[in-house]
């Protein structure tokens, strides 16, 4: 689908999915563990807002010349 291929390696394989693991670790540390959500919809909206309003616009990435995903 869309030319993407899912990761098939075991958890923690740094050569396969380190960017994704880094993102989810950061999401959990900075957002999810600090909140208690009343509903699944509230959690989905909060995570969406975090990704779109903070992560994609402000978070710099070492693997793309210190640009945010929005600047790429």
N, CA, C, O and CB atoms as a CASP TS submission, in Angstrom:
PFRMAT TS
TARGET T0000
AUTHOR 0000-0000-0000
METHOD Language model
MODEL 1
PARENT N/A
ATOM      1  N   UNK     1       0.835  -1.171   0.000  1.00  0.00           N
ATOM      2  CA  UNK     1       0.000   0.000   0.000  1.00  0.00           C
ATOM      3  C   UNK     1       0.883   1.238   0.000  1.00  0.00           C
ATOM      4  O   UNK     1       1.725   1.367   0.889  1.00  0.00           O
ATOM      5  CB  UNK     1      -0.952  -0.004   1.206  1.00  0.00           C
ATOM      6  N   UNK     2       0.744   2.111  -0.905  1.00  0.00           N
ATOM      7  CA  UNK     2       1.515   3.345  -1.040  1.00  0.00           C
ATOM      8  C   UNK     2       3.019   3.112  -1.122  1.00  0.00           C
ATOM      9  O   UNK     2       3.796   4.028  -0.855  1.00  0.00           O
ATOM     10  CB  UNK     2       1.218   4.253   0.114  1.00  0.00           C
ATOM     11  N   UNK     3       3.430   1.939  -1.477  1.00  0.00           N
ATOM     12  CA  UNK     3       4.851   1.648  -1.615  1.00  0.00           C
ATOM     13  C   UNK     3       5.581   1.509  -0.296  1.00  0.00           C
ATOM     14  O   UNK     3       6.812   1.515  -0.274  1.00  0.00           O
ATOM     15  CB  UNK     3       5.500   2.709  -2.417  1.00  0.00           C
ATOM     16  N   UNK     4       4.851   1.384   0.814  1.00  0.00           N
ATOM     17  CA  UNK     4       5.470   1.251   2.127  1.00  0.00           C
ATOM     18  C   UNK     4       5.510  -0.206   2.545  1.00  0.00           C
ATOM     19  O   UNK     4       4.615  -0.987   2.220  1.00  0.00           O
ATOM     20  CB  UNK     4       4.719   2.083   3.170  1.00  0.00           C
ATOM     21  N   UNK     5       6.557  -0.557   3.267  1.00  0.00           N
ATOM     22  CA  UNK     5       6.687  -1.925   3.741  1.00  0.00           C
ATOM     23  C   UNK     5       6.879  -1.904   5.242  1.00  0.00           C
ATOM     24  O   UNK     5       7.763  -1.212   5.749  1.00  0.00           O
ATOM     25  CB  UNK     5       7.859  -2.652   3.043  1.00  0.00           C
ATOM     26  N   UNK     6       6.076  -2.642   5.942  1.00  0.00           N
ATOM     27  CA  UNK     6       6.146  -2.673   7.403  1.00  0.00           C
ATOM     28  C   UNK     6       7.395  -3.351   7.907  1.00  0.00           C
ATOM     29  O   UNK     6       7.978  -4.196   7.228  1.00  0.00           O
ATOM     30  CB  UNK     6       4.943  -3.368   7.965  1.00  0.00           C
ATOM     31  N   UNK     7       7.799  -2.979   9.091  1.00  0.00           N
ATOM     32  CA  UNK     7       8.949  -3.593   9.734  1.00  0.00           C
ATOM     33  C   UNK     7       8.592  -4.999  10.188  1.00  0.00           C
ATOM     34  O   UNK     7       7.526  -5.227  10.760  1.00  0.00           O
ATOM     35  CB  UNK     7       9.431  -2.743  10.924  1.00  0.00           C
ATOM     36  N   UNK     8       9.475  -5.921   9.932  1.00  0.00           N
ATOM     37  CA  UNK     8       9.209  -7.300  10.316  1.00  0.00           C
ATOM     38  C   UNK     8      10.221  -7.808  11.340  1.00  0.00           C
ATOM     39  O   UNK     8      10.221  -8.998  11.652  1.00  0.00           O
ATOM     40  CB  UNK     8       9.220  -8.193   9.090  1.00  0.00           C
ATOM     41  N   UNK     9      11.068  -6.953  11.863  1.00  0.00           N
ATOM     42  CA  UNK     9      12.078  -7.420  12.806  1.00  0.00           C
ATOM     43  C   UNK     9      11.549  -7.357  14.229  1.00  0.00           C
ATOM     44  O   UNK     9      10.464  -6.835  14.484  1.00  0.00           O
ATOM     45  CB  UNK     9      13.360  -6.591  12.679  1.00  0.00           C
ATOM     46  N   UNK    10      12.324  -7.891  15.136  1.00  0.00           N
ATOM     47  CA  UNK    10      11.920  -7.896  16.533  1.00  0.00           C
ATOM     48  C   UNK    10      12.083  -6.507  17.145  1.00  0.00           C
ATOM     49  O   UNK    10      12.800  -5.668  16.599  1.00  0.00           O
ATOM     50  CB  UNK    10      12.736  -8.927  17.322  1.00  0.00           C
ATOM     51  N   UNK    11      11.439  -6.271  18.244  1.00  0.00           N
ATOM     52  CA  UNK    11      11.513  -4.998  18.954  1.00  0.00           C
ATOM     53  C   UNK    11      12.953  -4.728  19.378  1.00  0.00           C
ATOM     54  O   UNK    11      13.659  -5.631  19.827  1.00  0.00           O
ATOM     55  CB  UNK    11      10.573  -4.998  20.184  1.00  0.00           C
ATOM     56  N   UNK    12      13.373  -3.488  19.232  1.00  0.00           N
ATOM     57  CA  UNK    12      14.705  -3.094  19.660  1.00  0.00           C
ATOM     58  C   UNK    12      15.785  -3.245  18.606  1.00  0.00           C
ATOM     59  O   UNK    12      16.949  -2.967  18.894  1.00  0.00           O
ATOM     60  CB  UNK    12      15.082  -3.876  20.838  1.00  0.00           C
ATOM     61  N   UNK    13      15.451  -3.671  17.402  1.00  0.00           N
ATOM     62  CA  UNK    13      16.439  -3.812  16.347  1.00  0.00           C
ATOM     63  C   UNK    13      16.740  -2.417  15.797  1.00  0.00           C
ATOM     64  O   UNK    13      15.994  -1.898  14.967  1.00  0.00           O
ATOM     65  CB  UNK    13      15.934  -4.778  15.217  1.00  0.00           C
ATOM     66  N   UNK    14      17.827  -1.818  16.260  1.00  0.00           N
ATOM     67  CA  UNK    14      18.126  -0.424  15.941  1.00  0.00           C
ATOM     68  C   UNK    14      18.438  -0.184  14.470  1.00  0.00           C
ATOM     69  O   UNK    14      18.342   0.950  14.001  1.00  0.00           O
ATOM     70  CB  UNK    14      19.278   0.040  16.766  1.00  0.00           C
ATOM     71  N   UNK    15      18.802  -1.209  13.746  1.00  0.00           N
ATOM     72  CA  UNK    15      19.120  -1.021  12.331  1.00  0.00           C
ATOM     73  C   UNK    15      17.869  -0.976  11.472  1.00  0.00           C
ATOM     74  O   UNK    15      17.943  -0.594  10.304  1.00  0.00           O
ATOM     75  CB  UNK    15      20.034  -2.128  11.847  1.00  0.00           C
ATOM     76  N   UNK    16      16.735  -1.353  12.015  1.00  0.00           N
ATOM     77  CA  UNK    16      15.527  -1.448  11.218  1.00  0.00           C
ATOM     78  C   UNK    16      14.583  -0.279  11.435  1.00  0.00           C
ATOM     79  O   UNK    16      14.116   0.315  10.463  1.00  0.00           O
ATOM     80  CB  UNK    16      14.819  -2.725  11.524  1.00  0.00           C
ATOM     81  N   UNK    17      14.291   0.067  12.672  1.00  0.00           N
ATOM     82  CA  UNK    17      13.233   1.036  12.914  1.00  0.00           C
ATOM     83  C   UNK    17      13.566   2.029  14.028  1.00  0.00           C
ATOM     84  O   UNK    17      12.701   2.358  14.839  1.00  0.00           O
ATOM     85  CB  UNK    17      11.963   0.316  13.251  1.00  0.00           C
ATOM     86  N   UNK    18      14.782   2.497  14.073  1.00  0.00           N
ATOM     87  CA  UNK    18      15.202   3.394  15.146  1.00  0.00           C
ATOM     88  C   UNK    18      14.462   4.726  15.118  1.00  0.00           C
ATOM     89  O   UNK    18      14.205   5.295  16.179  1.00  0.00           O
ATOM     90  CB  UNK    18      16.688   3.639  15.059  1.00  0.00           C
ATOM     91  N   UNK    19      14.115   5.239  13.954  1.00  0.00           N
ATOM     92  CA  UNK    19      13.387   6.514  13.871  1.00  0.00           C
ATOM     93  C   UNK    19      12.000   6.356  14.476  1.00  0.00           C
ATOM     94  O   UNK    19      11.568   7.206  15.254  1.00  0.00           O
ATOM     95  CB  UNK    19      13.283   7.001  12.400  1.00  0.00           C
ATOM     96  N   UNK    20      11.303   5.293  14.134  1.00  0.00           N
ATOM     97  CA  UNK    20       9.966   5.053  14.691  1.00  0.00           C
ATOM     98  C   UNK    20      10.036   4.808  16.190  1.00  0.00           C
ATOM     99  O   UNK    20       9.219   5.347  16.937  1.00  0.00           O
ATOM    100  CB  UNK    20       9.300   3.858  13.997  1.00  0.00           C
ATOM    101  N   UNK    21      10.992   4.008  16.648  1.00  0.00           N
ATOM    102  CA  UNK    21      11.132   3.750  18.074  1.00  0.00           C
ATOM    103  C   UNK    21      11.428   5.038  18.827  1.00  0.00           C
ATOM    104  O   UNK    21      10.896   5.253  19.916  1.00  0.00           O
ATOM    105  CB  UNK    21      12.236   2.723  18.326  1.00  0.00           C
ATOM    106  N   UNK    22      12.259   5.885  18.269  1.00  0.00           N
ATOM    107  CA  UNK    22      12.586   7.158  18.904  1.00  0.00           C
ATOM    108  C   UNK    22      11.348   8.042  19.015  1.00  0.00           C
ATOM    109  O   UNK    22      11.114   8.663  20.052  1.00  0.00           O
ATOM    110  CB  UNK    22      13.685   7.882  18.118  1.00  0.00           C
ATOM    111  N   UNK    23      10.558   8.098  17.944  1.00  0.00           N
ATOM    112  CA  UNK    23       9.347   8.907  17.962  1.00  0.00           C
ATOM    113  C   UNK    23       8.375   8.426  19.036  1.00  0.00           C
ATOM    114  O   UNK    23       7.883   9.232  19.826  1.00  0.00           O
ATOM    115  CB  UNK    23       8.673   8.878  16.594  1.00  0.00           C
ATOM    116  N   UNK    24       8.092   7.123  19.075  1.00  0.00           N
ATOM    117  CA  UNK    24       7.116   6.615  20.036  1.00  0.00           C
ATOM    118  C   UNK    24       7.607   6.747  21.474  1.00  0.00           C
ATOM    119  O   UNK    24       6.804   6.976  22.378  1.00  0.00           O
ATOM    120  CB  UNK    24       6.796   5.163  19.734  1.00  0.00           C
ATOM    121  N   UNK    25       8.903   6.608  21.698  1.00  0.00           N
ATOM    122  CA  UNK    25       9.454   6.797  23.032  1.00  0.00           C
ATOM    123  C   UNK    25       9.269   8.244  23.464  1.00  0.00           C
ATOM    124  O   UNK    25       8.900   8.505  24.609  1.00  0.00           O
ATOM    125  CB  UNK    25      10.944   6.405  23.070  1.00  0.00           C
ATOM    126  N   UNK    26       9.519   9.180  22.567  1.00  0.00           N
ATOM    127  CA  UNK    26       9.345  10.600  22.855  1.00  0.00           C
ATOM    128  C   UNK    26       7.873  10.931  23.087  1.00  0.00           C
ATOM    129  O   UNK    26       7.549  11.675  24.014  1.00  0.00           O
ATOM    130  CB  UNK    26       9.906  11.451  21.709  1.00  0.00           C
ATOM    131  N   UNK    27       6.991  10.398  22.272  1.00  0.00           N
ATOM    132  CA  UNK    27       5.550  10.619  22.438  1.00  0.00           C
ATOM    133  C   UNK    27       5.084  10.136  23.804  1.00  0.00           C
ATOM    134  O   UNK    27       4.335  10.834  24.487  1.00  0.00           O
ATOM    135  CB  UNK    27       4.762   9.903  21.328  1.00  0.00           C
ATOM    136  N   UNK    28       5.515   8.964  24.201  1.00  0.00           N
ATOM    137  CA  UNK    28       5.123   8.434  25.507  1.00  0.00           C
ATOM    138  C   UNK    28       5.680   9.288  26.636  1.00  0.00           C
ATOM    139  O   UNK    28       4.962   9.621  27.579  1.00  0.00           O
ATOM    140  CB  UNK    28       5.599   6.990  25.661  1.00  0.00           C
ATOM    141  N   UNK    29       6.951   9.640  26.544  1.00  0.00           N
ATOM    142  CA  UNK    29       7.596  10.399  27.614  1.00  0.00           C
ATOM    143  C   UNK    29       7.037  11.811  27.731  1.00  0.00           C
ATOM    144  O   UNK    29       6.777  12.274  28.842  1.00  0.00           O
ATOM    145  CB  UNK    29       9.093  10.460  27.380  1.00  0.00           C
ATOM    146  N   UNK    30       6.847  12.499  26.622  1.00  0.00           N
ATOM    147  CA  UNK    30       6.437  13.904  26.666  1.00  0.00           C
ATOM    148  C   UNK    30       4.930  14.108  26.743  1.00  0.00           C
ATOM    149  O   UNK    30       4.481  15.176  27.159  1.00  0.00           O
ATOM    150  CB  UNK    30       6.962  14.613  25.464  1.00  0.00           C
ATOM    151  N   UNK    31       4.146  13.124  26.356  1.00  0.00           N
ATOM    152  CA  UNK    31       2.713  13.378  26.282  1.00  0.00           C
ATOM    153  C   UNK    31       1.867  12.355  27.033  1.00  0.00           C
ATOM    154  O   UNK    31       1.141  12.716  27.959  1.00  0.00           O
ATOM    155  CB  UNK    31       2.290  13.412  24.854  1.00  0.00           C
ATOM    156  N   UNK    32       1.949  11.121  26.656  1.00  0.00           N
ATOM    157  CA  UNK    32       1.001  10.128  27.148  1.00  0.00           C
ATOM    158  C   UNK    32       1.158   9.849  28.640  1.00  0.00           C
ATOM    159  O   UNK    32       0.158   9.760  29.352  1.00  0.00           O
ATOM    160  CB  UNK    32       1.162   8.847  26.375  1.00  0.00           C
ATOM    161  N   UNK    33       2.387   9.709  29.130  1.00  0.00           N
ATOM    162  CA  UNK    33       2.591   9.370  30.543  1.00  0.00           C
ATOM    163  C   UNK    33       2.251  10.519  31.484  1.00  0.00           C
ATOM    164  O   UNK    33       2.123  10.304  32.690  1.00  0.00           O
ATOM    165  CB  UNK    33       4.022   8.947  30.769  1.00  0.00           C
ATOM    166  N   UNK    34       2.106  11.708  30.972  1.00  0.00           N
ATOM    167  CA  UNK    34       1.787  12.869  31.804  1.00  0.00           C
ATOM    168  C   UNK    34       0.284  13.127  31.901  1.00  0.00           C
ATOM    169  O   UNK    34      -0.127  14.066  32.584  1.00  0.00           O
ATOM    170  CB  UNK    34       2.479  14.099  31.256  1.00  0.00           C
ATOM    171  N   UNK    35      -0.540  12.329  31.242  1.00  0.00           N
ATOM    172  CA  UNK    35      -1.972  12.608  31.163  1.00  0.00           C
ATOM    173  C   UNK    35      -2.806  11.381  31.492  1.00  0.00           C
ATOM    174  O   UNK    35      -2.373  10.240  31.336  1.00  0.00           O
ATOM    175  CB  UNK    35      -2.331  13.116  29.780  1.00  0.00           C
ATOM    176  N   UNK    36      -4.005  11.656  31.949  1.00  0.00           N
ATOM    177  CA  UNK    36      -5.013  10.614  32.128  1.00  0.00           C
ATOM    178  C   UNK    36      -6.181  11.006  31.238  1.00  0.00           C
ATOM    179  O   UNK    36      -6.773  12.072  31.407  1.00  0.00           O
ATOM    180  CB  UNK    36      -5.454  10.455  33.652  1.00  0.00           C
ATOM    181  N   UNK    37      -6.503  10.144  30.296  1.00  0.00           N
ATOM    182  CA  UNK    37      -7.561  10.433  29.344  1.00  0.00           C
ATOM    183  C   UNK    37      -8.871   9.801  29.809  1.00  0.00           C
ATOM    184  O   UNK    37      -8.889   8.659  30.267  1.00  0.00           O
ATOM    185  CB  UNK    37      -7.182   9.924  27.943  1.00  0.00           C
ATOM    186  N   UNK    38      -9.956  10.546  29.690  1.00  0.00           N
ATOM    187  CA  UNK    38     -11.270  10.038  30.089  1.00  0.00           C
ATOM    188  C   UNK    38     -11.866   9.134  29.022  1.00  0.00           C
ATOM    189  O   UNK    38     -12.572   8.175  29.333  1.00  0.00           O
ATOM    190  CB  UNK    38     -12.220  11.195  30.377  1.00  0.00           C
ATOM    191  N   UNK    39     -11.581   9.443  27.765  1.00  0.00           N
ATOM    192  CA  UNK    39     -12.122   8.637  26.670  1.00  0.00           C
ATOM    193  C   UNK    39     -11.040   8.375  25.629  1.00  0.00           C
ATOM    194  O   UNK    39     -10.011   9.049  25.588  1.00  0.00           O
ATOM    195  CB  UNK    39     -13.336   9.340  26.019  1.00  0.00           C
ATOM    196  N   UNK    40     -11.300   7.383  24.796  1.00  0.00           N
ATOM    197  CA  UNK    40     -10.383   7.080  23.699  1.00  0.00           C
ATOM    198  C   UNK    40     -10.332   8.249  22.714  1.00  0.00           C
ATOM    199  O   UNK    40      -9.271   8.573  22.181  1.00  0.00           O
ATOM    200  CB  UNK    40     -10.811   5.781  22.975  1.00  0.00           C
ATOM    201  N   UNK    41     -11.492   8.882  22.474  1.00  0.00           N
ATOM    202  CA  UNK    41     -11.549  10.026  21.551  1.00  0.00           C
ATOM    203  C   UNK    41     -10.699  11.188  22.073  1.00  0.00           C
ATOM    204  O   UNK    41     -10.026  11.861  21.292  1.00  0.00           O
ATOM    205  CB  UNK    41     -13.013  10.488  21.349  1.00  0.00           C
ATOM    206  N   UNK    42     -10.727  11.423  23.372  1.00  0.00           N
ATOM    207  CA  UNK    42      -9.903  12.483  23.962  1.00  0.00           C
ATOM    208  C   UNK    42      -8.418  12.176  23.774  1.00  0.00           C
ATOM    209  O   UNK    42      -7.630  13.069  23.461  1.00  0.00           O
ATOM    210  CB  UNK    42     -10.226  12.649  25.463  1.00  0.00           C
ATOM    211  N   UNK    43      -8.041  10.919  23.964  1.00  0.00           N
ATOM    212  CA  UNK    43      -6.643  10.513  23.773  1.00  0.00           C
ATOM    213  C   UNK    43      -6.224  10.696  22.316  1.00  0.00           C
ATOM    214  O   UNK    43      -5.145  11.221  22.042  1.00  0.00           O
ATOM    215  CB  UNK    43      -6.440   9.043  24.203  1.00  0.00           C
ATOM    216  N   UNK    44      -7.066  10.268  21.387  1.00  0.00           N
ATOM    217  CA  UNK    44      -6.743  10.402  19.962  1.00  0.00           C
ATOM    218  C   UNK    44      -6.569  11.864  19.566  1.00  0.00           C
ATOM    219  O   UNK    44      -5.643  12.203  18.829  1.00  0.00           O
ATOM    220  CB  UNK    44      -7.836   9.758  19.105  1.00  0.00           C
ATOM    221  N   UNK    45      -7.453  12.727  20.053  1.00  0.00           N
ATOM    222  CA  UNK    45      -7.367  14.151  19.719  1.00  0.00           C
ATOM    223  C   UNK    45      -6.108  14.785  20.302  1.00  0.00           C
ATOM    224  O   UNK    45      -5.447  15.578  19.632  1.00  0.00           O
ATOM    225  CB  UNK    45      -8.607  14.892  20.227  1.00  0.00           C
ATOM    226  N   UNK    46      -5.773  14.443  21.536  1.00  0.00           N
ATOM    227  CA  UNK    46      -4.590  15.001  22.178  1.00  0.00           C
ATOM    228  C   UNK    46      -3.312  14.557  21.473  1.00  0.00           C
ATOM    229  O   UNK    46      -2.402  15.360  21.265  1.00  0.00           O
ATOM    230  CB  UNK    46      -4.546  14.594  23.646  1.00  0.00           C
ATOM    231  N   UNK    47      -3.247  13.289  21.112  1.00  0.00           N
ATOM    232  CA  UNK    47      -2.061  12.775  20.415  1.00  0.00           C
ATOM    233  C   UNK    47      -1.950  13.395  19.032  1.00  0.00           C
ATOM    234  O   UNK    47      -0.855  13.747  18.595  1.00  0.00           O
ATOM    235  CB  UNK    47      -2.113  11.236  20.306  1.00  0.00           C
ATOM    236  N   UNK    48      -3.069  13.530  18.342  1.00  0.00           N
ATOM    237  CA  UNK    48      -3.066  14.196  17.039  1.00  0.00           C
ATOM    238  C   UNK    48      -2.545  15.629  17.172  1.00  0.00           C
ATOM    239  O   UNK    48      -1.700  16.059  16.387  1.00  0.00           O
ATOM    240  CB  UNK    48      -4.486  14.195  16.426  1.00  0.00           C
ATOM    241  N   UNK    49      -3.045  16.363  18.159  1.00  0.00           N
ATOM    242  CA  UNK    49      -2.596  17.739  18.375  1.00  0.00           C
ATOM    243  C   UNK    49      -1.111  17.802  18.677  1.00  0.00           C
ATOM    244  O   UNK    49      -0.415  18.686  18.178  1.00  0.00           O
ATOM    245  CB  UNK    49      -3.378  18.379  19.508  1.00  0.00           C
ATOM    246  N   UNK    50      -0.613  16.873  19.492  1.00  0.00           N
ATOM    247  CA  UNK    50       0.815  16.832  19.811  1.00  0.00           C
ATOM    248  C   UNK    50       1.641  16.638  18.538  1.00  0.00           C
ATOM    249  O   UNK    50       2.626  17.343  18.315  1.00  0.00           O
ATOM    250  CB  UNK    50       1.114  15.699  20.822  1.00  0.00           C
ATOM    251  N   UNK    51       1.236  15.690  17.718  1.00  0.00           N
ATOM    252  CA  UNK    51       2.005  15.391  16.505  1.00  0.00           C
ATOM    253  C   UNK    51       1.944  16.555  15.518  1.00  0.00           C
ATOM    254  O   UNK    51       2.980  16.985  15.010  1.00  0.00           O
ATOM    255  CB  UNK    51       1.479  14.105  15.839  1.00  0.00           C
ATOM    256  N   UNK    52       0.769  17.061  15.244  1.00  0.00           N
ATOM    257  CA  UNK    52       0.605  18.107  14.237  1.00  0.00           C
ATOM    258  C   UNK    52       1.080  19.483  14.697  1.00  0.00           C
ATOM    259  O   UNK    52       1.659  20.228  13.907  1.00  0.00           O
ATOM    260  CB  UNK    52      -0.832  18.192  13.837  1.00  0.00           C
ATOM    261  N   UNK    53       0.846  19.826  15.947  1.00  0.00           N
ATOM    262  CA  UNK    53       1.152  21.184  16.395  1.00  0.00           C
ATOM    263  C   UNK    53       2.533  21.327  17.024  1.00  0.00           C
ATOM    264  O   UNK    53       3.107  22.416  16.999  1.00  0.00           O
ATOM    265  CB  UNK    53       0.118  21.629  17.376  1.00  0.00           C
ATOM    266  N   UNK    54       3.073  20.257  17.584  1.00  0.00           N
ATOM    267  CA  UNK    54       4.409  20.359  18.170  1.00  0.00           C
ATOM    268  C   UNK    54       5.429  19.562  17.374  1.00  0.00           C
ATOM    269  O   UNK    54       6.376  20.129  16.829  1.00  0.00           O
ATOM    270  CB  UNK    54       4.391  19.879  19.615  1.00  0.00           C
ATOM    271  N   UNK    55       5.243  18.281  17.305  1.00  0.00           N
ATOM    272  CA  UNK    55       6.271  17.408  16.747  1.00  0.00           C
ATOM    273  C   UNK    55       6.610  17.744  15.302  1.00  0.00           C
ATOM    274  O   UNK    55       7.784  17.898  14.966  1.00  0.00           O
ATOM    275  CB  UNK    55       5.827  15.974  16.838  1.00  0.00           C
ATOM    276  N   UNK    56       5.610  17.859  14.449  1.00  0.00           N
ATOM    277  CA  UNK    56       5.873  18.119  13.031  1.00  0.00           C
ATOM    278  C   UNK    56       6.342  19.538  12.748  1.00  0.00           C
ATOM    279  O   UNK    56       7.005  19.768  11.737  1.00  0.00           O
ATOM    280  CB  UNK    56       4.640  17.845  12.233  1.00  0.00           C
ATOM    281  N   UNK    57       6.021  20.483  13.600  1.00  0.00           N
ATOM    282  CA  UNK    57       6.394  21.870  13.304  1.00  0.00           C
ATOM    283  C   UNK    57       7.625  22.351  14.060  1.00  0.00           C
ATOM    284  O   UNK    57       8.297  23.275  13.603  1.00  0.00           O
ATOM    285  CB  UNK    57       5.246  22.775  13.617  1.00  0.00           C
ATOM    286  N   UNK    58       7.936  21.754  15.198  1.00  0.00           N
ATOM    287  CA  UNK    58       9.019  22.298  16.019  1.00  0.00           C
ATOM    288  C   UNK    58      10.143  21.334  16.345  1.00  0.00           C
ATOM    289  O   UNK    58      11.282  21.762  16.527  1.00  0.00           O
ATOM    290  CB  UNK    58       8.462  22.796  17.273  1.00  0.00           C
ATOM    291  N   UNK    59       9.857  20.058  16.422  1.00  0.00           N
ATOM    292  CA  UNK    59      10.864  19.090  16.850  1.00  0.00           C
ATOM    293  C   UNK    59      11.912  18.884  15.760  1.00  0.00           C
ATOM    294  O   UNK    59      11.577  18.521  14.633  1.00  0.00           O
ATOM    295  CB  UNK    59      10.203  17.750  17.212  1.00  0.00           C
ATOM    296  N   UNK    60      13.172  19.113  16.093  1.00  0.00           N
ATOM    297  CA  UNK    60      14.265  18.966  15.129  1.00  0.00           C
ATOM    298  C   UNK    60      14.750  17.525  15.100  1.00  0.00           C
ATOM    299  O   UNK    60      14.721  16.839  16.121  1.00  0.00           O
ATOM    300  CB  UNK    60      15.431  19.916  15.474  1.00  0.00           C
ATOM    301  N   UNK    61      15.191  17.066  13.946  1.00  0.00           N
ATOM    302  CA  UNK    61      15.619  15.690  13.769  1.00  0.00           C
ATOM    303  C   UNK    61      17.064  15.637  13.289  1.00  0.00           C
ATOM    304  O   UNK    61      17.442  16.315  12.333  1.00  0.00           O
ATOM    305  CB  UNK    61      14.701  14.967  12.783  1.00  0.00           C
ATOM    306  N   UNK    62      17.851  14.831  13.959  1.00  0.00           N
ATOM    307  CA  UNK    62      19.263  14.723  13.595  1.00  0.00           C
ATOM    308  C   UNK    62      19.461  14.013  12.260  1.00  0.00           C
ATOM    309  O   UNK    62      20.490  14.211  11.614  1.00  0.00           O
ATOM    310  CB  UNK    62      20.024  13.991  14.681  1.00  0.00           C
ATOM    311  N   UNK    63      18.506  13.192  11.831  1.00  0.00           N
ATOM    312  CA  UNK    63      18.688  12.452  10.577  1.00  0.00           C
ATOM    313  C   UNK    63      18.255  13.239   9.343  1.00  0.00           C
ATOM    314  O   UNK    63      18.272  12.695   8.238  1.00  0.00           O
ATOM    315  CB  UNK    63      17.918  11.159  10.635  1.00  0.00           C
ATOM    316  N   UNK    64      17.865  14.512   9.503  1.00  0.00           N
ATOM    317  CA  UNK    64      17.525  15.327   8.318  1.00  0.00           C
ATOM    318  C   UNK    64      18.048  16.759   8.469  1.00  0.00           C
ATOM    319  O   UNK    64      17.310  17.723   8.260  1.00  0.00           O
ATOM    320  CB  UNK    64      15.988  15.345   8.095  1.00  0.00           C
ATOM    321  N   UNK    65      19.295  16.884   8.824  1.00  0.00           N
ATOM    322  CA  UNK    65      19.979  18.176   8.923  1.00  0.00           C
ATOM    323  C   UNK    65      19.307  19.143   9.913  1.00  0.00           C
ATOM    324  O   UNK    65      19.241  20.346   9.662  1.00  0.00           O
ATOM    325  CB  UNK    65      20.041  18.820   7.552  1.00  0.00           C
ATOM    326  N   UNK    66      18.813  18.610  11.034  1.00  0.00           N
ATOM    327  CA  UNK    66      18.212  19.403  12.107  1.00  0.00           C
ATOM    328  C   UNK    66      17.000  20.225  11.657  1.00  0.00           C
ATOM    329  O   UNK    66      16.782  21.335  12.143  1.00  0.00           O
ATOM    330  CB  UNK    66      19.247  20.325  12.687  1.00  0.00           C
ATOM    331  N   UNK    67      16.220  19.677  10.733  1.00  0.00           N
ATOM    332  CA  UNK    67      14.980  20.316  10.304  1.00  0.00           C
ATOM    333  C   UNK    67      13.794  19.608  10.947  1.00  0.00           C
ATOM    334  O   UNK    67      13.880  18.427  11.284  1.00  0.00           O
ATOM    335  CB  UNK    67      14.854  20.302   8.760  1.00  0.00           C
ATOM    336  N   UNK    68      12.707  20.316  11.113  1.00  0.00           N
ATOM    337  CA  UNK    68      11.484  19.662  11.568  1.00  0.00           C
ATOM    338  C   UNK    68      10.833  18.985  10.365  1.00  0.00           C
ATOM    339  O   UNK    68      11.141  19.338   9.227  1.00  0.00           O
ATOM    340  CB  UNK    68      10.503  20.688  12.242  1.00  0.00           C
ATOM    341  N   UNK    69       9.932  18.010  10.592  1.00  0.00           N
ATOM    342  CA  UNK    69       9.254  17.373   9.455  1.00  0.00           C
ATOM    343  C   UNK    69       8.519  18.388   8.567  1.00  0.00           C
ATOM    344  O   UNK    69       8.432  18.187   7.356  1.00  0.00           O
ATOM    345  CB  UNK    69       8.262  16.326   9.965  1.00  0.00           C
ATOM    346  N   UNK    70       7.999  19.459   9.141  1.00  0.00           N
ATOM    347  CA  UNK    70       7.292  20.469   8.341  1.00  0.00           C
ATOM    348  C   UNK    70       8.246  21.241   7.438  1.00  0.00           C
ATOM    349  O   UNK    70       7.831  21.752   6.398  1.00  0.00           O
ATOM    350  CB  UNK    70       6.546  21.443   9.256  1.00  0.00           C
ATOM    351  N   UNK    71       9.515  21.333   7.817  1.00  0.00           N
ATOM    352  CA  UNK    71      10.503  22.100   7.036  1.00  0.00           C
ATOM    353  C   UNK    71      11.170  21.247   5.955  1.00  0.00           C
ATOM    354  O   UNK    71      11.798  21.788   5.045  1.00  0.00           O
ATOM    355  CB  UNK    71      11.574  22.677   7.967  1.00  0.00           C
ATOM    356  N   UNK    72      11.045  19.948   6.044  1.00  0.00           N
ATOM    357  CA  UNK    72      11.723  19.057   5.101  1.00  0.00           C
ATOM    358  C   UNK    72      11.358  19.328   3.678  1.00  0.00           C
ATOM    359  O   UNK    72      11.853  18.654   2.774  1.00  0.00           O
ATOM    360  CB  UNK    72      11.418  17.641   5.416  1.00  0.00           C
TER
END
